């Protein structure tokens, strides 16, 4: 029996290698790093953004919050305060929790390519039972989970959302591969803007795996922010601040992304198949370690 399981595992690992080569090219992955998202929030490399039509965006990272205070028909402005709203930034040793049922919040960070020939971005998430989390109502053995997670994308004309998880009912940590090259590109940082929104249900963001990529600090100037003619005013450092205008456009978008070409459909299918193979491999590994 064990011999058969070893053979199956070897075959699946070989399939993982093949899919990985097809999707991302063959190169050395030894330069990868696995980071805890909660710690990256504290370092200012990851932020949580909240949006509604009345108040605009609220951008929180490290130990400060940028709150939109834009005059009617005026340029965008944000007020800075040295505090974080614990109702919008829910985190513990497990990670950062976002709910799409009660809030319109997202995780925001920027990734910059290094000199590596191989690059890949993966994020580890867990789908959460909201009733259990907020009111301790329900059963740990039978969690009530229904989570939709979306990635912000820019097609050259419009900000859109792409489904990463749709009506997910399964708990437990899972890794999602993000095609960061389809996300908005920020020239000032030479980096791509990643926005992940819990659209329905609740998601816990636990880890981020970077291969051939690095995070960019976006803790900002730590003072009030203003824009002039659609860009940050000269007294602000664009390399330290997130692109708040772009993030607001993303968070206010109601448009969904759909693959429009055959090659995109094939790539999407391979990515899903690759993720499935990774899940099966994890299960078999857990069998062998028992």
C-alpha positions in Angstrom: 0.0 0.0 0.0 2.8 2.4 1.0 4.7 1.6 -2.2 1.6 2.5 -4.3 1.2 5.8 -2.4 4.8 6.6 -3.0 4.4 6.0 -6.8 1.3 8.2 -6.8 3.0 10.9 -5.0 6.0 10.8 -7.3 3.7 11.0 -10.4 1.9 14.0 -8.9 5.1 15.8 -8.0 6.2 15.3 -11.6 2.9 16.8 -12.8 3.5 19.8 -10.5 6.9 20.3 -12.1 5.4 20.0 -15.6 2.6 22.5 -14.9 4.9 24.8 -13.2 7.2 24.8 -16.2 4.3 25.4 -18.6 2.8 28.3 -16.6 5.9 30.1 -15.3 8.9 28.8 -17.2 11.7 26.5 -16.0 14.2 28.2 -13.7 15.7 28.0 -10.2 13.1 28.5 -7.4 15.7 28.6 -4.6 15.4 32.3 -4.2 11.9 32.1 -2.9 10.8 33.5 0.5 7.8 32.8 2.7 6.6 35.7 4.8 3.9 36.1 7.4 1.4 38.7 6.2 0.7 40.0 9.7 4.4 40.9 10.2 4.5 42.6 6.8 1.6 44.8 7.8 3.7 45.9 10.8 6.7 46.6 8.6 4.6 48.8 6.3 4.9 46.4 3.3 1.2 45.5 3.3 -1.8 47.6 4.0 -5.6 47.2 4.5 -7.9 49.5 2.6 -11.5 50.2 3.2 -13.9 52.0 0.8 -17.4 53.3 0.7 -19.1 55.9 -1.5 -19.7 58.3 1.5 -16.2 58.4 3.1 -14.0 57.3 0.2 -10.9 55.3 1.1 -9.3 54.5 4.4 -5.8 53.2 4.0 -4.1 51.5 7.0 -0.6 50.2 7.4 2.0 49.9 10.1 0.9 52.3 12.9 -0.9 54.9 10.8 -4.1 55.6 8.9 -4.8 57.8 5.8 -8.4 58.9 5.7 -9.8 60.5 2.6 -11.0 64.1 3.1 -11.6 65.3 -0.4 -13.5 68.6 -1.0 -16.4 68.4 -3.4 -15.1 68.8 -7.0 -11.6 69.1 -5.6 -8.3 67.1 -5.8 -8.0 64.0 -3.6 -6.8 64.6 0.0 -6.1 62.3 2.8 -5.6 63.0 6.5 -3.0 61.0 8.4 -3.4 59.9 12.0 -1.1 57.6 14.1 -3.7 55.0 14.9 -5.4 52.0 13.3 -9.1 51.1 13.4 -9.2 47.7 14.9 -12.7 47.1 13.5 -11.2 47.3 10.0 -7.8 45.7 10.6 -8.6 42.4 12.4 -5.5 40.4 12.9 -4.0 37.9 15.3 -1.1 35.4 15.2 -2.9 33.5 12.4 -3.1 36.5 9.9 -5.3 39.3 8.8 -9.1 38.8 8.6 -11.3 40.6 6.0 -15.0 40.2 5.6 -16.9 41.0 2.4 -20.3 40.6 4.2 -19.9 43.5 6.5 -17.1 45.6 5.0 -15.7 46.6 1.6 -12.1 46.0 2.5 -9.0 44.6 0.7 -5.4 43.7 1.2 -3.0 46.0 -0.7 0.7 45.5 -1.5 3.3 46.1 -4.3 5.7 43.5 -5.8 8.8 44.4 -7.7 10.7 41.9 -9.9 14.2 41.1 -9.0 17.0 39.9 -11.4 15.8 36.3 -11.1 14.8 34.6 -14.3 11.9 32.9 -12.4 9.2 34.8 -10.7 6.0 33.7 -8.9 3.6 35.2 -6.4 1.5 33.0 -4.2 -0.7 33.9 -1.2 -2.0 31.6 1.5 -5.5 32.1 2.6 -8.1 30.4 4.8 -11.9 30.7 4.4 -13.6 31.5 7.7 -17.0 30.9 9.3 -18.1 34.5 10.0 -20.7 33.5 12.6 -18.2 31.5 14.5 -15.6 34.4 14.3 -17.9 37.2 15.4 -20.4 35.5 17.7 -19.0 32.0 18.4 -22.2 30.6 16.9 -22.0 27.3 15.0 -19.8 24.2 15.1 -16.0 23.9 14.5 -16.6 20.5 13.0 -19.2 21.8 10.5 -18.2 25.4 9.7 -20.6 27.6 7.8 -18.3 29.0 5.0 -19.1 30.7 1.7 -16.2 32.9 0.6 -15.6 34.8 -2.7 -12.1 36.4 -3.1 -11.3 38.7 -6.0 -8.1 40.2 -7.4 -8.0 43.8 -8.7 -6.8 44.0 -12.4 -6.3 46.8 -15.0 -7.0 46.1 -18.7 -5.5 49.4 -19.9 -8.9 51.2 -19.8 -10.9 49.9 -16.8 -10.2 48.5 -13.3 -11.8 45.1 -12.9 -12.0 42.2 -10.6 -11.0 38.6 -11.2 -12.3 35.7 -9.2 -9.6 33.9 -7.2 -12.1 31.9 -5.1 -15.8 31.6 -5.8 -18.3 30.5 -3.2 -15.6 28.5 -1.4 -17.1 26.3 1.4 -13.9 24.6 2.5 -11.8 25.8 5.4 -8.1 25.2 5.9 -5.1 27.0 4.4 -4.7 27.0 0.6 -2.2 28.7 -1.7 -3.4 30.8 -4.6 -1.2 31.8 -7.5 -1.5 35.4 -8.6 -0.7 36.6 -12.1 0.7 39.9 -10.9 1.5 41.1 -14.5 -2.2 41.6 -15.1 -2.4 44.1 -12.1 -1.8 47.9 -12.4 1.9 48.8 -12.8 3.3 51.7 -10.8 6.2 53.4 -12.6 7.4 55.3 -9.6 8.0 52.1 -7.7 8.8 49.8 -10.7 6.3 47.5 -9.1 2.8 46.0 -9.6 -0.1 46.9 -7.4 -1.9 43.9 -5.8 -5.4 44.4 -4.4 -7.2 41.4 -2.9 -10.8 41.9 -1.8 -12.9 39.6 0.3 -16.0 40.1 -1.8 -18.3 37.7 0.1 -17.8 35.8 3.3 -14.6 36.0 5.3 -11.0 35.4 4.4 -7.9 35.1 6.6 -4.7 36.1 4.8 -1.8 34.1 6.4 1.3 34.0 4.3 2.8 35.4 1.1 5.4 33.4 -1.0 7.6 35.5 -3.2 10.0 34.0 -5.8 12.0 36.4 -7.9 9.9 39.2 -6.3 10.2 41.7 -3.4 7.7 43.7 -1.5 7.8 47.5 -1.6 7.3 49.6 1.6 4.1 51.7 1.4 4.0 53.1 4.9 3.9 56.6 3.2 5.1 60.0 4.3 3.2 59.8 7.6 1.6 63.2 7.1 -1.4 64.5 5.3 -1.5 63.7 1.6 -2.6 65.9 -1.3 -2.8 65.5 -5.1 -2.3 68.1 -7.8 -3.5 67.5 -11.4 -4.1 63.8 -10.7 -0.6 63.1 -9.2 0.9 63.3 -5.7 2.0 66.9 -4.8 5.7 67.5 -5.1 6.2 67.5 -1.3 5.3 63.8 -1.2 7.5 60.8 -2.0 5.7 58.6 -4.6 8.0 55.7 -3.9 6.9 55.5 -0.3 3.2 56.2 -0.8 0.7 53.8 -2.4 -1.2 55.1 -5.5 -4.3 56.1 -3.5 -6.1 57.3 -6.6 -5.6 54.0 -8.4 -6.6 52.1 -5.3 -9.8 54.2 -5.0 -10.6 53.5 -8.7 -10.1 49.8 -8.0 -12.2 49.6 -4.9 -15.1 51.6 -6.5 -15.1 49.4 -9.6 -18.1 47.0 -10.1 -16.7 45.4 -13.3 -15.6 41.8 -13.5 -12.8 40.4 -15.5 -13.3 37.6 -18.0 -10.7 35.9 -20.1 -11.2 37.0 -23.7 -8.7 34.8 -25.6 -8.1 31.1 -26.1 -4.6 31.3 -24.7 -5.9 33.0 -21.5 -8.6 30.3 -21.1 -5.9 27.6 -21.4 -3.7 29.4 -19.0 -6.6 29.8 -16.5 -7.4 26.1 -16.8 -3.8 25.1 -16.2 -3.5 27.4 -13.2 -6.6 25.8 -11.6 -5.4 22.3 -12.5 -2.0 23.1 -11.0 -3.6 24.3 -7.8 -5.6 21.1 -7.6 -2.5 19.0 -8.0 -0.8 21.0 -5.2 -3.7 20.3 -2.9 -3.6 16.6 -3.6 0.2 16.5 -3.0 -0.3 18.2 0.3 -2.9 15.6 1.4 -0.5 12.7 0.4 2.4 14.3 2.2 0.3 14.6 5.3 -0.5 10.8 5.0 3.2 9.9 4.9 4.0 12.1 7.9 1.5 10.5 10.2 
